[in-house]
Each structure stands twice: as C-alpha cells, then as structure tokens.
Amino acid sequence: MTNSASPHQNADYRLEPGFQYPERRISISSAEQHRLHGWCDMAPEVFGDIADPSLVGRLPMVIIANTIAAGRPGWGQVHTIHRITQRRPIKLGESLTLQGMIDGFEPHPRGQVLKSTWRYIDRDGETPFEVNPDGLLIDAAFESKRPQRKPKTESTDLGAERGYQPLLTKRCTPEATVGYCQGSNNPIHSDMEIAQQFGFRVPILAGTQTMSFLLEPLYRNYSPQEFFLTIGFMRPVFWDDELGIEATKKNAYFDHIKAINADKKCVADCVVQNLRE
C-alpha cells in the first residue's frame, strides 16, 4: 500500500474521541498485495486485479497501532471486531482518499475498547468502502492484577449444527507472521517477551492476516461486488497455529465463514450479509 504520508508520522496523533486523522491518498499496488498474500500462502489469481478488502482495511490498523504507541506507551493492542462495508470492489492501483476518526472508547476489564470509522473516497467523491474496527487497548498494569478475559465480540459462532463445509487449511509460522506485520508498530505480533507480558504464550497474528484467510474462499468461489461483513476475533491466533477454514451457505452463497484451531475452537468468524455478485 502506498500513501502520501508515512503512518509512522504519529507525533500529532491523539487518543481522544472526535480526533480526525489527516487525510491521505492511498492505493494498493499489485506488488504489495502479492507480497502480503505470499505471507498468507495465497495465489495471486484468487483476487486478480481486485484489492483484497482485508488489505484495503489494513492501513487504519497500522495507524491505530502507531497512535497507541505514541499516546499509551506500554499498552498492548488486540483487534477484536472489524466491520467492512463494500459498495463496489476496489481496483489494485486505484487512488483513494482515506479519512479516519476516533469515535470513542468503551470500558473493558482489561483496559479500553477503541472504536473508529474510516472512509475511502474515490475521485468522484463517492465512498465505495468503509471500515469500522474495534481494538482492545490492554493496560499492562491492570492485566497483571486481573485474570485474562475473552474480548466481547458481535459475531456469533453458530455451531456445528449449521453444517460447515471444510474449505482450506492455513499453517501459521513465525516468519509469515513477522513478514506480514512489517511496518506495523505493534510488537505483540513479533516480540516473544512483549506477547507473554500481555498473557499470550507466543506472538499472535495480526487480525487482518486472519481476515485474509477468511475472505480467500469467498473470492475463490464468487466475484463479490457489494457486501457487509462483520469479522469477530474470538481467540488469539498464535504464530505456530494450524487453522481450518470452514463455511456455510445460504441462497447458494457463503453466509458464514470461520477459522478453527487444532483444538477445534473457533478463533475468528465472518458473517456475510447482502452479498451481490
């Protein structure tokens, strides 16, 4: 992804409700998508000349991580929910203006949940793409006093009764985790000591990398034009996990996609609504 200002220029970023980030021009190049998909073990032809929605929505998470590093040194960050509204596909190389704002904070037993809105404006002034992520800000001091609790998510694992179909297997590695997170200021994905400080046995994958795993079968099987996705991250995905990707169908389309770990526990799921091809 290219942009007109480096996401590391974070001295003026403020963790306060209503803060509006400076606008920036962005685009996702074919080379960058292929690089990131390489760390996801995904062939270029899966998306072709269309930008992977998880990568379109990746830069806001990098910017948020840098904001937290500047405003809350020592705090951790975990992606908990990602909502995507796509009104049309984004082309590789298409230039967009990214507008971002911090909506507010909600209290959480382990710290705070940061809510934000990011809109992508095209040359015609339309908004073809929008993301609304939630990120858990983990207070390290508080974490040391209280037992770890699971982040609350909006998505619901609907259970085996839905009749999930196995689709893909993804093997996570430290090399792929670190490679994918290059450019992010969140050591919870790369530093063993930091990850363990926040209660994880080893570093964890970025939420958007897991998101790419979930969206791969959607694009392998369909040519989605318009949809609303709610991705919930139920459990951490560790950099040595093996994930199975499964899905159910409604009206001939995938309506619910999930990732399960070797213990058969759901680590992330994606609810697909209003899919239009």
Rosetta blueprint (number, residue, H / E / L):
1 M L
2 T E
3 N E
4 S L
5 A L
6 S L
7 P L
8 H L
9 Q L
10 N L
11 A L
12 D L
13 Y L
14 R L
15 L L
16 E L
17 P L
18 G L
19 F L
20 Q E
21 Y L
22 P L
23 E L
24 R E
25 R E
26 I E
27 S E
28 I L
29 S L
30 S H
31 A H
32 E H
33 Q H
34 H H
35 R H
36 L H
37 H H
38 G H
39 W H
40 C L
41 D L
42 M L
43 A L
44 P H
45 E H
46 V H
47 F L
48 G L
49 D L
50 I E
51 A L
52 D L
53 P H
54 S H
55 L H
56 V H
57 G L
58 R H
59 L H
60 P H
61 M H
62 V H
63 I H
64 I H
65 A H
66 N H
67 T H
68 I H
69 A H
70 A H
71 G H
72 R L
73 P L
74 G L
75 W L
76 G E
77 Q E
78 V E
79 H E
80 T E
81 I E
82 H E
83 R E
84 I E
85 T E
86 Q E
87 R L
88 R L
89 P L
90 I L
91 K E
92 L L
93 G L
94 E L
95 S L
96 L E
97 T E
98 L E
99 Q E
100 G E
101 M E
102 I E
103 D E
104 G E
105 F E
106 E E
107 P E
108 H E
109 P L
110 R L
111 G E
112 Q E
113 V E
114 L E
115 K E
116 S E
117 T E
118 W E
119 R E
120 Y E
121 I E
122 D L
123 R L
124 D L
125 G L
126 E L
127 T L
128 P L
129 F E
130 E E
131 V E
132 N E
133 P E
134 D E
135 G E
136 L E
137 L E
138 I E
139 D L
140 A H
141 A H
142 F H
143 E H
144 S L
145 K L
146 R L
147 P L
148 Q L
149 R L
150 K L
151 P L
152 K L
153 T L
154 E L
155 S L
156 T L
157 D L
158 L L
159 G L
160 A H
161 E H
162 R H
163 G L
164 Y L
165 Q E
166 P E
167 L E
168 L E
169 T E
170 K E
171 R E
172 C L
173 T L
174 P H
175 E H
176 A H
177 T H
178 V H
179 G H
180 Y H
181 C L
182 Q L
183 G L
184 S L
185 N L
186 N L
187 P H
188 I H
189 H H
190 S L
191 D L
192 M H
193 E H
194 I H
195 A H
196 Q H
197 Q H
198 F L
199 G L
200 F L
201 R L
202 V L
203 P L
204 I E
205 L L
206 A L
207 G H
208 T H
209 Q H
210 T H
211 M H
212 S H
213 F H
214 L H
215 L H
216 E H
217 P H
218 L H
219 Y H
220 R H
221 N H
222 Y L
223 S L
224 P L
225 Q L
226 E E
227 F E
228 F E
229 L E
230 T E
231 I E
232 G E
233 F E
234 M L
235 R L
236 P L
237 V L
238 F E
239 W L
240 D L
241 D L
242 E E
243 L E
244 G E
245 I E
246 E E
247 A E
248 T E
249 K E
250 K E
251 N L
252 A L
253 Y E
254 F E
255 D E
256 H E
257 I E
258 K E
259 A E
260 I E
261 N L
262 A L
263 D L
264 K L
265 K L
266 C E
267 V E
268 A E
269 D E
270 C E
271 V E
272 V E
273 Q E
274 N E
275 L E
276 R E
277 E L
